Amino acid sequence: MLLKNDFQLQVSSEIGNLRRVLIHSPDKGLGQVVPSKAQDWLFEDIVHLETIRKKEYDLYIKTLLYFLDPDLVKGKIKNIDAKNSTREFYKPGKPGFYASDKVVELEALLGDILTDEIVRRQLVAAVCATEGCTYQQQQMLLKLAANELSTLFISGTLPDKKIFFAPVPNLIFTRDIGTVINNHILLNKPARKARTREALLSKYIFFNHPFFENYRQNIIEVPQSEQHFLIPEGEIDQQNTLEGGDVMMVSENHLLIGCGERTTPQAASEVIRILFEKNVVQKVTVIKIPHKRDFMHLDTVFTQVKKNLWVLLSSLFNQGKTDEDFLPINHLTETKKSDQPEIIQFENGKINTPRRFQKLEDLLCDISENELGSNAKTEFIYSGNNVFPYDSREQWTDGCNLLALKEGVVLGYDRNDKTLAAFKAKGFTVIKAADLLSKFENSELLPENISNTVITFPSAELSRARGGFHCMSMPLYRNEI
């Protein structure tokens, strides 16, 4: 366990050197998604668990470790991945688990807090109430060891491998559980019932784990809408719902919030109010995107690569509009569902006089040049190289959903050929993660010397879960840029 004062939280950009990140490895719950429940659990298809683990996600963990905590992995990959290996290195609660304080496994944190008897009883009661368990079942769960209980809460599986209740397979997308905004943590409020338990688990972790003890007063929860109990069941658009994939910290004083399928204007309005009252940021830009599965979260539409470079779907925002063409907005409190994209920027102290952008590219140029101090021309790489139908196809398979390990070094899927070709045309190196790790092991390359590179990962199964590496990461600490 770390000393309490050693654990720092600070994120003020999308591209500062990543130093600490929260992830969750694919657990057995992913392998229990059945076709009849796939859409209820927010999956388009069932996936093959062992392929995701051994061929895809394990590479992600080793790559993160090499950049963030290299002593745990350097010179050891051959033994870690030996054919007779039990894969304990990747499994929380096992003696051989990598247990990094830089690449932080959510399930390990959950196991830690469940060793506290008070927290254990509270969380068991909360989960059992949510899942409709009997009193006898609740008492049975209290007899489980901490690591067994953490596995059950996530995968829904008892130690005897019996399925006790539904898994939470979306937990691999840790971006959605919360966002670090400077030194504050904004917790999510999920739009779908399938994610209720993961929101509950993450809340208990952030409020109870010693890592976050010095930041508990900085945790922000989105309050429910007033008289929410009167809103008809199923009318999500009238609720305060927010997910982390719709939230981006792009500069020290500027937060982006996407409003679409999962995050509502009401929630965005509450977040703006709280952040401005606490002086956490001075500017919030709300980007209203279509209510479509294609554009599930803001980070499926664009992510940042360098100060002056962004990857995005060709702009959804119409050109040539005037202010008179926009519907009036009152602090974003209107609830009408609309597929009309809008970009509205609010500044602290000037909330009633928002600024509007007609194109996403205009907003991103403003961030690059006026906030991040880029002297170079702002450039864009478009999904599918902006050629139909590859633009839509590769946006769907997360061609725009990239995670920056540092400025100019990003992680993405190998299947997005046209988007990768566009990166190459901009002078980027595109290298397979397995090849890069081999070069690291042979000392042919060092992580600190890598620049202008897209590191690609196999994606036969992971991409079918509808999330990229931006989704599968919650940055806890980045260097300032």
C-alpha positions as CSV (number, residue, x, y, z in Angstrom):
1,M,0.0,0.0,0.0
2,L,1.3,3.5,-0.9
3,L,1.8,6.1,1.7
4,K,-1.2,8.4,1.5
5,N,0.8,11.5,0.7
6,D,2.6,9.8,-2.2
7,F,-0.5,9.6,-4.4
8,Q,-1.1,12.7,-6.5
9,L,-4.0,13.6,-8.8
10,Q,-3.6,16.2,-11.5
11,V,-4.9,16.3,-15.1
12,S,-4.9,19.6,-17.0
13,S,-4.7,18.4,-20.6
14,E,-5.3,15.4,-22.9
15,I,-1.7,15.2,-24.1
16,G,0.7,15.9,-21.1
17,N,2.9,12.9,-20.3
18,L,0.7,10.2,-18.7
19,R,2.1,9.2,-15.3
20,R,-0.8,7.4,-13.6
21,V,-3.9,5.8,-15.1
22,L,-6.8,3.7,-13.8
23,I,-7.8,0.7,-15.9
24,H,-9.7,-2.5,-15.6
25,S,-8.6,-5.7,-17.3
26,P,-11.3,-7.8,-19.1
27,D,-12.8,-10.1,-16.5
28,K,-14.9,-13.2,-16.8
29,G,-18.1,-11.1,-16.9
30,L,-17.2,-10.2,-20.5
31,G,-17.3,-13.9,-21.3
32,Q,-20.8,-14.2,-19.8
33,V,-22.6,-11.7,-22.1
34,V,-25.3,-13.6,-23.9
35,P,-27.0,-12.5,-27.2
36,S,-30.4,-12.0,-25.6
37,K,-28.9,-9.5,-23.1
38,A,-26.1,-8.0,-25.2
39,Q,-27.9,-4.7,-26.0
40,D,-29.3,-4.4,-22.5
41,W,-25.7,-4.5,-21.3
42,L,-24.7,-2.0,-24.0
43,F,-22.9,-4.5,-26.3
44,E,-23.5,-4.9,-30.0
45,D,-22.2,-8.4,-30.0
46,I,-20.7,-11.1,-27.8
47,V,-16.9,-11.3,-27.6
48,H,-14.3,-14.0,-27.1
49,L,-12.8,-13.4,-23.7
50,E,-9.5,-15.3,-24.1
51,T,-8.7,-13.5,-27.4
52,I,-9.4,-10.1,-25.8
53,R,-7.1,-11.0,-22.9
54,K,-4.2,-12.8,-24.4
55,K,-4.0,-11.4,-27.9
56,E,-5.2,-7.8,-27.3
57,Y,-5.5,-6.3,-23.8
58,D,-2.4,-7.9,-22.3
59,L,-0.4,-6.0,-24.9
60,Y,-2.1,-2.8,-23.7
61,I,-1.0,-3.5,-20.1
62,K,2.6,-4.2,-21.0
63,T,2.8,-1.1,-23.2
64,L,1.4,1.1,-20.4
65,L,3.8,-0.4,-17.9
66,Y,6.8,0.2,-20.2
67,F,5.9,3.9,-20.4
68,L,4.7,4.5,-16.9
69,D,6.3,1.8,-14.6
70,P,9.0,0.1,-16.6
71,D,10.8,-1.7,-13.7
72,L,7.8,-4.1,-13.4
73,V,8.1,-5.3,-17.0
74,K,11.5,-4.5,-18.6
75,G,13.4,-7.7,-19.4
76,K,10.5,-9.9,-18.0
77,I,8.1,-10.2,-20.9
78,K,9.4,-13.6,-22.1
79,N,8.7,-15.1,-18.6
80,I,5.4,-13.2,-18.2
81,D,4.0,-14.6,-21.4
82,A,5.6,-18.1,-21.3
83,K,3.3,-20.9,-22.6
84,N,3.2,-22.5,-19.1
85,S,2.4,-19.2,-17.4
86,T,-0.7,-19.0,-15.3
87,R,-1.1,-15.3,-16.3
88,E,-1.0,-14.3,-12.6
89,F,0.9,-11.2,-13.7
90,Y,-2.4,-9.8,-15.1
91,K,-4.8,-11.0,-12.3
92,P,-5.6,-8.9,-9.3
93,G,-5.5,-10.8,-6.0
94,K,-2.9,-13.3,-7.3
95,P,0.6,-13.5,-5.8
96,G,2.2,-12.7,-9.1
97,F,0.0,-9.7,-9.9
98,Y,1.9,-6.6,-11.2
99,A,0.4,-4.3,-8.6
100,S,1.6,-1.0,-10.1
101,D,0.8,2.3,-8.5
102,K,1.1,3.9,-11.9
103,V,-1.0,1.5,-14.0
104,V,-3.7,1.1,-11.4
105,E,-6.1,-1.8,-11.6
106,L,-9.6,-0.9,-10.4
107,E,-10.4,-4.4,-9.2
108,A,-7.3,-4.3,-6.9
109,L,-8.5,-1.0,-5.4
110,L,-12.0,-2.5,-4.8
111,G,-10.4,-5.5,-3.1
112,D,-8.4,-3.1,-0.8
113,I,-11.4,-1.2,0.5
114,L,-13.4,-4.5,1.1
115,T,-10.8,-5.4,3.8
116,D,-12.4,-2.6,5.9
117,E,-15.3,-4.2,7.7
118,I,-17.4,-1.1,7.8
119,V,-17.0,-0.4,4.1
120,R,-17.5,-4.0,3.4
121,R,-20.9,-4.1,5.1
122,Q,-22.0,-0.9,3.6
123,L,-21.1,-1.9,0.0
124,V,-22.6,-5.4,0.3
125,A,-25.8,-3.8,1.6
126,A,-25.8,-1.2,-1.2
127,V,-25.1,-3.8,-4.0
128,C,-27.7,-6.2,-2.6
129,A,-30.3,-3.5,-2.5
130,T,-29.6,-2.5,-6.1
131,E,-29.7,-6.1,-7.3
132,G,-32.7,-7.2,-5.3
133,C,-30.9,-9.9,-3.2
134,T,-32.6,-11.6,-0.2
135,Y,-31.4,-11.0,3.3
136,Q,-30.0,-14.6,3.4
137,Q,-28.0,-13.9,0.2
138,Q,-26.6,-10.7,1.7
139,Q,-25.4,-12.6,4.8
140,M,-23.8,-15.2,2.5
141,L,-21.9,-12.5,0.7
142,L,-20.5,-11.1,3.9
143,K,-18.7,-14.4,4.4
144,L,-16.6,-14.1,1.2
145,A,-13.0,-13.0,1.3
146,A,-12.3,-9.5,0.0
147,N,-10.8,-10.6,-3.3
148,E,-13.7,-13.0,-3.9
149,L,-16.2,-10.3,-3.1
150,S,-14.5,-7.8,-5.5
151,T,-14.6,-10.5,-8.3
152,L,-18.3,-11.1,-7.6
153,F,-19.2,-7.4,-7.7
154,I,-17.6,-7.0,-11.1
155,S,-18.1,-10.4,-12.8
156,G,-21.3,-11.5,-11.0
157,T,-19.6,-14.9,-10.4
158,L,-19.2,-16.7,-7.0
159,P,-16.0,-18.6,-6.1
160,D,-17.7,-21.8,-7.3
161,K,-18.1,-20.2,-10.7
162,K,-21.8,-20.0,-10.3
163,I,-23.3,-16.8,-11.8
164,F,-24.9,-15.0,-8.9
165,F,-26.1,-11.8,-10.7
166,A,-25.4,-9.9,-13.9
167,P,-21.8,-8.8,-14.7
168,V,-20.8,-5.2,-15.3
169,P,-18.9,-5.8,-18.6
170,N,-18.6,-2.1,-19.4
171,L,-16.2,-1.6,-16.5
172,I,-13.3,-2.1,-18.9
173,F,-14.2,1.5,-20.1
174,T,-12.9,3.2,-17.0
175,R,-13.0,6.6,-18.7
176,D,-16.7,6.6,-18.1
177,I,-16.6,6.2,-14.3
178,G,-15.1,9.6,-13.8
179,T,-12.8,12.4,-14.9
180,V,-9.9,14.1,-13.1
181,I,-10.3,17.9,-13.7
182,N,-7.1,19.5,-12.4
183,N,-7.0,18.1,-8.9
184,H,-10.8,17.3,-8.6
185,I,-12.6,14.1,-9.5
186,L,-15.9,14.4,-11.3
187,L,-17.9,11.2,-10.8
188,N,-20.2,9.9,-13.5
189,K,-24.0,9.4,-13.3
190,P,-24.7,6.7,-15.9
191,A,-27.6,6.9,-18.3
192,R,-28.2,3.1,-18.5
193,K,-29.3,0.7,-15.7
194,A,-26.5,-1.7,-16.8
195,R,-23.9,0.7,-15.5
196,T,-25.5,1.5,-12.1
197,R,-23.4,-1.0,-10.1
198,E,-20.1,0.2,-11.6
199,A,-20.9,3.8,-10.7
200,L,-21.7,2.6,-7.1
201,L,-18.4,0.6,-6.9
202,S,-16.3,3.5,-8.2
203,K,-18.0,5.9,-5.8
204,Y,-17.0,3.7,-2.9
205,I,-13.5,3.4,-4.2
206,F,-12.9,7.1,-4.5
207,F,-14.4,8.0,-1.2
208,N,-12.8,5.1,0.8
209,H,-9.5,4.1,-0.7
210,P,-6.4,5.6,1.0
211,F,-5.0,6.6,-2.4
212,F,-7.7,9.3,-2.6
213,E,-7.8,10.4,1.0
214,N,-6.3,13.8,0.4
215,Y,-8.7,14.5,-2.4
216,R,-12.1,13.4,-0.9
217,Q,-13.1,17.1,-0.5
218,N,-12.4,17.5,-4.2
219,I,-14.8,14.8,-5.4
220,I,-17.8,16.2,-7.4
221,E,-21.0,14.3,-7.7
222,V,-23.7,15.4,-10.1
223,P,-27.0,15.9,-8.1
224,Q,-30.2,14.3,-9.4
225,S,-32.6,16.6,-11.2
226,E,-35.2,18.3,-8.9
227,Q,-38.2,16.2,-8.4
228,H,-36.7,13.5,-10.5
229,F,-39.0,10.9,-9.0
230,L,-41.9,12.5,-11.0
231,I,-40.2,11.9,-14.3
232,P,-41.6,8.9,-16.2
233,E,-39.4,5.8,-16.2
234,G,-37.3,5.5,-19.3
235,E,-37.2,9.2,-20.1
236,I,-33.5,9.5,-19.8
237,D,-33.4,12.9,-21.6
238,Q,-35.0,14.5,-18.6
239,Q,-32.5,13.1,-16.1
240,N,-29.1,14.3,-14.9
241,T,-26.9,11.7,-16.6
242,L,-23.2,12.1,-17.4
243,E,-20.5,9.7,-18.5
244,G,-16.8,10.3,-18.6
245,G,-16.4,9.6,-22.3
246,D,-18.3,12.9,-22.8
247,V,-15.8,14.9,-20.7
248,M,-12.4,16.2,-21.8
249,M,-9.9,18.3,-19.9
250,V,-8.2,20.1,-22.8
251,S,-6.3,22.9,-20.9
252,E,-5.8,24.0,-17.4
253,N,-8.9,26.2,-17.3
254,H,-11.0,24.6,-20.0
255,L,-13.3,21.6,-19.9
256,L,-15.3,20.1,-22.8
257,I,-18.6,18.3,-22.2
258,G,-20.5,16.4,-24.9
259,C,-24.3,16.2,-24.7
260,G,-25.7,13.3,-26.7
261,E,-26.9,9.8,-26.1
262,R,-25.5,9.4,-22.6
263,T,-24.9,12.9,-21.2
264,T,-27.9,15.3,-20.9
265,P,-27.9,19.1,-21.0
266,Q,-29.3,19.2,-17.4
267,A,-26.2,17.3,-16.1
268,A,-23.9,19.6,-18.1
269,S,-25.6,22.6,-16.6
270,E,-25.1,21.3,-13.1
271,V,-21.4,20.5,-13.7
272,I,-20.9,24.0,-15.1
273,R,-22.5,25.5,-12.0
274,I,-20.4,23.4,-9.6
275,L,-17.1,23.9,-11.4
276,F,-17.6,27.7,-11.6
277,E,-18.6,27.9,-8.0
278,K,-15.5,26.0,-6.9
279,N,-13.3,27.9,-9.4
280,V,-12.0,24.5,-10.7
281,V,-12.0,25.8,-14.3
282,Q,-12.9,29.1,-15.9
283,K,-14.3,27.9,-19.2
284,V,-16.6,25.0,-20.2
285,T,-17.6,24.3,-23.8
286,V,-20.7,22.2,-24.4
287,I,-20.7,20.2,-27.6
288,K,-24.1,18.9,-28.5
289,I,-23.8,15.8,-30.7
290,P,-26.6,13.7,-32.3
291,H,-28.5,11.2,-30.1
292,K,-27.2,8.2,-32.1
293,R,-25.3,5.1,-31.2
294,D,-22.7,6.1,-33.8
295,F,-21.7,9.0,-31.6
296,M,-22.0,7.4,-28.3
297,H,-19.6,9.7,-26.5
298,L,-17.6,12.8,-27.4
299,D,-14.4,10.8,-27.5
300,T,-15.8,8.7,-30.3
301,V,-16.0,11.8,-32.5
302,F,-12.5,13.3,-31.8
303,T,-9.4,13.1,-29.6
304,Q,-6.2,15.1,-29.3
305,V,-2.8,13.9,-30.6
306,K,-0.5,17.0,-30.3
307,K,-0.9,20.7,-29.3
308,N,-1.7,21.4,-32.9
309,L,-3.1,18.1,-34.1
310,W,-6.5,16.4,-33.6
311,V,-8.1,13.3,-35.1
312,L,-11.8,13.5,-35.8
313,L,-14.8,12.5,-37.8
314,S,-15.3,15.1,-40.6
315,S,-17.2,17.9,-38.9
316,L,-20.8,17.2,-38.0
317,F,-21.3,20.9,-37.6
318,N,-22.9,23.0,-40.4
319,Q,-21.0,25.9,-41.9
320,G,-22.4,29.3,-42.6
321,K,-24.8,29.6,-39.6
322,T,-25.5,32.9,-37.9
323,D,-26.4,33.4,-34.3
324,E,-30.1,33.8,-35.3
325,D,-30.1,30.3,-36.6
326,F,-29.5,28.8,-33.2
327,L,-32.3,27.9,-30.8
328,P,-32.1,30.1,-27.6
329,I,-30.5,28.3,-24.7
330,N,-30.9,29.1,-21.0
331,H,-27.9,27.6,-19.3
332,L,-28.5,24.4,-21.3
333,T,-31.6,23.5,-19.3
334,E,-33.8,22.7,-22.3
335,T,-34.7,19.1,-22.5
336,K,-35.8,18.7,-26.1
337,K,-33.9,15.9,-27.9
338,S,-32.3,17.3,-31.0
339,D,-29.9,15.9,-33.6
340,Q,-28.8,19.4,-34.4
341,P,-25.1,19.8,-33.3
342,E,-24.2,22.9,-31.5
343,I,-21.1,24.3,-29.7
344,I,-21.6,26.7,-26.9
345,Q,-18.8,28.0,-24.7
346,F,-19.4,29.4,-21.2
347,E,-17.0,31.5,-19.1
348,N,-17.1,31.9,-15.4
349,G,-18.7,35.3,-14.6
350,K,-20.1,35.6,-18.2
351,I,-22.5,32.7,-18.1
352,N,-25.3,34.7,-19.7
353,T,-23.3,35.7,-22.8
354,P,-22.0,32.4,-24.2
355,R,-19.7,32.2,-27.2
356,R,-20.7,29.9,-30.1
357,F,-18.6,28.1,-32.7
358,Q,-20.0,27.0,-36.0
359,K,-17.5,24.2,-36.6
360,L,-15.7,21.7,-34.4
361,E,-12.5,22.6,-36.2
362,D,-12.9,26.3,-35.2
363,L,-13.1,25.3,-31.5
364,L,-10.1,23.0,-31.7
365,C,-8.0,25.6,-33.5
366,D,-8.9,28.1,-30.7
367,I,-7.8,25.6,-28.0
368,S,-4.5,24.8,-29.8
369,E,-3.5,28.3,-30.6
370,N,-5.0,30.5,-27.9
371,E,-4.8,28.1,-24.9
372,L,-2.0,25.6,-25.5
373,G,0.3,28.2,-27.2
374,S,0.8,26.3,-30.4
375,N,2.7,28.5,-32.9
376,A,2.2,25.9,-35.7
377,K,-0.9,25.7,-37.8
378,T,-3.6,23.5,-36.3
379,E,-4.0,20.3,-38.4
380,F,-6.6,17.6,-38.5
381,I,-6.5,13.9,-39.4
382,Y,-9.9,12.7,-40.4
383,S,-11.4,9.3,-39.7
384,G,-11.0,7.1,-42.8
385,N,-8.9,9.8,-44.4
386,N,-12.3,11.6,-44.9
387,V,-13.3,9.2,-47.7
388,F,-16.8,7.6,-47.7
389,P,-17.6,5.0,-46.5
390,Y,-14.4,4.5,-44.6
391,D,-14.9,7.7,-42.6
392,S,-18.0,6.2,-40.9
393,R,-16.7,2.7,-40.8
394,E,-13.5,3.7,-39.0
395,Q,-15.2,6.1,-36.7
396,W,-17.4,3.2,-35.6
397,T,-14.3,1.1,-34.9
398,D,-12.8,3.9,-32.8
399,G,-10.4,5.4,-35.4
400,C,-10.9,8.7,-33.5
401,N,-10.7,7.2,-30.0
402,L,-7.0,7.4,-29.2
403,L,-5.1,7.6,-25.9
404,A,-2.1,9.9,-25.8
405,L,0.7,8.6,-23.6
406,K,2.5,11.8,-24.3
407,E,2.2,14.5,-26.9
408,G,2.4,12.9,-30.3
409,V,2.5,9.3,-29.1
410,V,-1.0,7.6,-29.2
411,L,-2.5,4.2,-28.9
412,G,-5.1,2.9,-31.4
413,Y,-6.5,-0.1,-33.3
414,D,-4.7,-1.7,-36.2
415,R,-7.9,-2.2,-38.2
416,N,-8.4,1.5,-39.1
417,D,-6.3,1.4,-42.2
418,K,-7.3,4.6,-43.9
419,T,-7.0,6.7,-40.7
420,L,-3.5,5.2,-40.1
421,A,-2.6,6.0,-43.7
422,A,-3.5,9.6,-43.0
423,F,-1.2,9.6,-39.9
424,K,1.6,8.3,-42.1
425,A,1.0,11.1,-44.6
426,K,1.5,13.5,-41.7
427,G,4.9,12.0,-41.0
428,F,3.9,9.6,-38.2
429,T,5.4,6.2,-37.6
430,V,2.8,3.5,-37.3
431,I,4.1,0.4,-35.3
432,K,2.5,-2.7,-33.9
433,A,2.5,-2.9,-30.1
434,A,4.2,-6.3,-30.2
435,D,7.0,-5.1,-32.4
436,L,7.5,-2.0,-30.2
437,L,7.7,-4.1,-27.0
438,S,10.3,-6.4,-28.7
439,K,12.4,-3.3,-29.5
440,F,12.1,-2.2,-26.0
441,E,13.1,-5.6,-24.6
442,N,16.1,-5.6,-27.0
443,S,17.1,-2.1,-26.0
444,E,16.7,-1.0,-29.7
445,L,14.3,1.8,-28.5
446,L,13.5,3.6,-25.3
447,P,10.0,4.8,-24.5
448,E,11.3,8.3,-23.7
449,N,12.8,8.6,-27.2
450,I,9.5,7.7,-29.1
451,S,7.8,10.6,-30.9
452,N,5.2,11.2,-33.5
453,T,4.0,7.5,-33.3
454,V,0.8,5.6,-33.5
455,I,1.1,2.3,-31.6
456,T,-1.4,-0.1,-32.9
457,F,-3.1,-3.1,-31.2
458,P,-5.0,-6.2,-32.5
459,S,-8.6,-5.4,-32.5
460,A,-10.6,-8.4,-33.7
461,E,-12.5,-8.6,-30.3
462,L,-11.9,-5.4,-28.4
463,S,-13.3,-3.2,-31.1
464,R,-16.5,-5.2,-31.1
465,A,-17.1,-4.0,-27.5
466,R,-17.4,-0.5,-29.0
467,G,-14.6,1.4,-27.2
468,G,-11.1,2.4,-28.0
469,F,-8.1,3.2,-25.8
470,H,-9.4,6.6,-24.7
471,C,-12.4,4.8,-23.4
472,M,-10.3,2.1,-21.7
473,S,-8.4,4.6,-19.5
474,M,-9.0,7.1,-16.8
475,P,-5.9,9.3,-16.4
476,L,-5.2,10.2,-12.8
477,Y,-2.0,12.2,-13.3
478,R,-0.5,13.9,-16.3
479,N,2.5,16.2,-16.5
480,E,1.7,19.8,-17.4
481,I,2.4,20.8,-21.0
